[in-house]
Amino acid sequence: MSTRTSFNELLETGAHFGHLKSKWNPAMAPYIYAEKNGIHIIDLNKTVVKIDEAAEALKQIVRSGRKILFVATKKQAKDIVAEKIKAINMPYVTERWPGGMLTNFATIRKSVRRMSQIDKMNADGTFGNISKRERLQFSRERAKLEINFGSIADLSRLPAALFIVDITKEHIAVAEAKRLNIPTFAIVDTNSNPNQVDYVIPANDDASTSIAYIIDLMATAIKEGLSDRKMDKEAGNTEESDTKEFSKEEAEELADGAVIKGGTKEADDEEKGGAKKPRRRVTTAKK
């Protein structure tokens, strides 16, 4: 069975380096290979398997037409996630996680709609009818909203899943997703509890090389899912079109058959004694 990555490729990114032994979470024991110089070493053979599982699950979610929200606010990860995830048109949070992002989603949507309102005011000329001070206030408000909500503007409903970099730092996001039964995927280091998420990718969540490599693998899987969804739609349209054409041809054949049968019937009637006799109308007296 082919895999998306290999032990050596992960090794080159430094994905095997965990945290100091003193900071470890015992729940990560199944994913720890050894301890070296007081630092836990992650078993990359297990990481390879977990990457494949997570990638396939993400691919199927996207293929079904749903969105995956990426969460990475730590310095080493935010720029990587913003660049790679923006390219595949998935929502992401790389600034402060807004409390209630999931559990109070309706309020978050109001903020997104507010951005649209300000954009509309700017486009329809409303800005030209207000004072310079008011325009400045609107511009500042718009800029602030863009920072916090611009990357989730297309998220019209709750995401189907979350992908998180560092679940210890993003514990609020994990808790909200868990409360709403939203599946969670995450890069989990040796200092975190893997039981908090559904799909664990045991790896170094502090090294930018490790983060970038794994995020790139997930982005590739999502691209595959989007491509499969497009093909599914095209296949569905073709099948529907073929069905319509067949039905039309079948209808024409039936119509032709009806004419032939009708002609034969009339011919038979003529052979038996001319045209058909009209039916006698039966009338009944009204009561």
C-alpha positions in Angstrom: 0.0 0.0 0.0 1.4 3.4 -1.0 1.8 6.1 1.6 1.8 9.9 1.2 5.1 10.2 3.0 8.0 8.2 4.5 10.0 7.8 7.6 13.0 9.5 6.0 11.1 12.4 4.7 9.6 13.2 8.1 13.0 12.7 9.7 14.5 15.4 7.5 11.9 17.9 8.7 12.7 17.3 12.3 9.2 15.9 13.0 10.6 13.3 15.4 11.7 15.8 18.0 9.4 16.0 21.0 9.5 18.0 24.2 11.6 17.6 27.3 10.8 14.5 29.2 9.8 16.7 32.2 7.0 18.2 30.0 5.6 15.1 28.5 2.0 14.0 28.6 1.8 10.3 29.6 -1.1 9.8 27.1 1.5 10.3 24.3 3.4 7.2 25.4 2.2 5.0 22.5 3.7 7.5 20.0 7.1 7.9 21.7 10.0 5.8 20.4 12.7 6.7 22.8 14.3 9.4 25.0 17.6 11.0 24.0 19.4 13.7 26.0 16.3 14.3 28.1 14.1 14.8 24.9 11.4 12.4 23.8 11.7 11.1 20.2 8.5 10.5 18.3 8.0 7.2 16.5 7.8 8.4 12.9 6.6 5.0 11.7 3.3 5.7 13.5 3.3 9.2 12.2 3.4 7.9 8.6 0.3 5.8 9.3 -1.6 8.6 11.1 -0.8 11.1 8.3 -2.4 8.7 5.7 -5.5 8.2 7.9 -6.0 11.9 8.4 -5.3 12.8 4.8 -7.9 10.3 3.5 -10.5 11.5 6.0 -10.0 15.1 5.0 -10.2 14.2 1.3 -13.5 12.5 1.8 -14.9 15.4 3.8 -14.0 17.9 1.1 -15.3 15.5 -1.6 -18.7 15.7 0.1 -18.7 19.5 -0.4 -18.0 20.5 3.2 -15.4 22.9 4.6 -12.5 22.3 7.0 -11.4 25.1 9.3 -7.6 25.3 10.0 -6.5 26.8 13.3 -2.9 27.9 13.9 -2.2 31.0 15.8 1.4 30.3 17.0 4.2 32.2 15.4 5.9 29.3 13.7 2.7 28.1 12.0 0.4 31.1 11.2 2.2 32.2 8.0 2.5 28.7 6.7 -1.1 27.9 7.2 -2.3 31.2 5.8 -0.3 30.7 2.6 -1.0 27.0 2.0 -4.7 27.0 3.0 -5.7 30.2 1.3 -4.4 28.6 -1.9 -7.1 25.9 -1.7 -9.9 28.2 -0.6 -10.4 26.7 2.9 -11.2 28.9 5.9 -8.5 29.4 8.5 -7.8 31.2 11.8 -4.2 32.4 12.3 -4.8 35.4 14.6 -6.5 35.3 18.0 -9.2 32.6 18.2 -12.4 34.5 18.8 -14.2 33.0 21.8 -17.5 31.5 20.6 -16.2 31.1 17.1 -18.1 27.8 16.9 -20.5 27.8 19.9 -21.7 31.3 19.1 -21.3 31.1 15.3 -24.4 33.3 14.6 -22.6 36.3 16.2 -19.4 35.6 14.2 -21.5 35.7 11.0 -22.8 39.1 12.0 -19.3 40.4 12.1 -18.7 38.9 8.6 -21.9 40.5 7.3 -20.7 43.8 8.8 -17.6 43.7 6.6 -19.9 43.1 3.6 -22.0 46.1 4.5 -19.0 48.4 4.8 -17.7 47.2 1.4 -21.1 47.9 -0.1 -21.2 51.4 1.3 -17.8 52.0 -0.3 -18.9 50.6 -3.6 -22.3 52.4 -3.9 -20.9 55.8 -3.2 -22.2 56.1 0.4 -18.7 57.0 1.6 -18.9 60.2 -0.6 -21.9 61.5 1.4 -20.4 61.1 4.9 -17.7 63.1 6.7 -14.0 62.3 6.5 -14.0 61.3 10.1 -16.8 58.8 9.6 -15.0 57.3 6.6 -11.9 56.9 8.7 -13.9 55.2 11.4 -15.5 52.8 8.9 -12.1 52.1 7.4 -10.6 51.2 10.7 -13.5 49.0 11.6 -13.2 47.2 8.3 -9.5 46.7 8.8 -10.0 45.2 12.2 -12.7 42.9 11.0 -10.6 41.8 8.1 -7.8 40.7 10.5 -10.1 38.7 12.7 -12.7 37.4 10.3 -11.4 37.9 6.7 -10.1 34.4 6.4 -13.4 32.9 7.4 -15.7 35.2 5.3 -16.7 32.3 3.0 -17.6 30.1 6.0 -21.4 30.3 5.8 -22.1 27.5 8.2 -20.2 25.5 10.8 -17.2 23.6 9.5 -17.3 19.9 9.0 -14.0 19.5 10.8 -11.1 21.4 12.4 -7.4 20.9 11.7 -5.3 22.3 14.5 -1.6 23.0 15.0 -0.8 22.6 18.7 -3.9 21.6 20.7 -2.4 22.8 23.9 -2.2 26.4 22.6 -5.6 26.1 20.8 -7.4 24.4 23.7 -10.4 26.7 23.4 -10.9 25.7 19.8 -10.6 22.1 20.7 -13.2 22.4 23.5 -15.7 24.2 21.3 -15.4 21.6 18.6 -15.8 18.8 21.1 -18.9 20.4 22.6 -20.5 20.5 19.1 -19.2 17.1 18.1 -17.2 18.5 15.2 -14.3 16.1 14.3 -10.9 17.3 15.1 -7.5 16.7 13.3 -4.3 17.9 14.8 -0.5 17.8 14.9 0.1 16.6 18.5 3.4 17.0 20.2 4.6 15.0 23.3 3.4 17.6 25.7 -0.2 17.3 24.7 -3.1 14.9 25.3 -3.9 13.0 22.0 -7.2 11.8 23.5 -8.6 15.3 23.0 -8.8 15.0 19.2 -10.2 12.4 16.8 -7.3 12.2 14.3 -3.9 12.5 15.9 -0.7 13.2 13.9 2.1 12.7 16.4 4.8 15.1 15.3 6.9 18.2 16.3 4.4 21.1 16.4 7.1 23.7 17.1 9.5 23.4 14.1 8.3 25.3 11.0 9.8 22.7 8.7 7.7 19.9 10.3 4.5 22.0 10.3 5.0 23.1 6.7 5.6 19.6 5.5 2.5 18.1 7.2 0.2 21.0 6.2 1.4 20.6 2.6 0.4 16.9 2.7 -3.0 17.8 4.1 -3.5 20.5 1.5 -2.6 18.0 -1.3 -5.3 15.6 0.0 -7.8 18.4 0.1 -7.0 19.3 -3.5 -7.6 15.7 -4.5 -11.0 15.8 -2.7 -12.0 19.0 -4.5 -10.9 17.4 -7.9 -12.9 14.3 -7.1 -16.0 16.4 -6.3 -15.7 18.2 -9.6 -15.5 14.9 -11.5 -18.4 13.5 -9.5 -20.5 16.6 -10.5 -19.5 16.3 -14.2 -20.3 12.6 -14.2 -23.7 13.3 -12.6 -24.5 15.9 -15.2 -23.5 13.6 -18.0 -25.6 10.8 -16.6 -28.6 13.1 -16.2 -28.1 14.3 -19.8 -27.9 10.7 -21.1 -31.1 9.8 -19.2 -32.9 12.8 -20.7 -31.8 11.9 -24.2 -32.8 8.3 -23.8 -36.2 9.3 -22.5 -36.7 11.6 -25.4 -35.8 8.9 -27.9 -37.9 6.4 -26.1 -40.9 8.8 -26.2 -40.4 9.3 -29.9 -40.3 5.6 -30.5 -43.5 5.1 -28.5 -45.1 7.9 -30.4 -44.1 6.4 -33.8 -45.4 3.1 -32.6 -48.8 4.6 -31.6 -49.2 6.1 -35.1 -48.4 2.8 -36.8 -50.8 0.9 -34.5 -53.4 3.6 -35.1 -53.0 3.3 -38.9 -53.2 -0.4 -38.7 -56.3 -0.3 -36.7 -58.0 2.1 -39.1 -57.0 -0.1 -42.0 -58.4 -3.1 -40.3 -61.7 -1.3 -39.7 -61.9 -0.3 -43.4 -61.2 -3.8 -44.5 -64.0 -5.1 -42.2 -66.6 -2.7 -43.6 -65.6 0.8 -43.8 -65.1 3.5 -41.1 -65.9 2.8 -37.5 -69.4 3.4 -36.4 -69.8 6.3 -34.0 -70.7 5.3 -30.5 -74.3 5.8 -29.4 -74.6 8.5 -26.8 -76.5 7.3 -23.7 -78.6 9.9 -22.0 -80.3 9.7 -18.7 -83.1 11.8 -17.4 -82.3 14.2 -14.6 -83.8 13.3 -11.3 
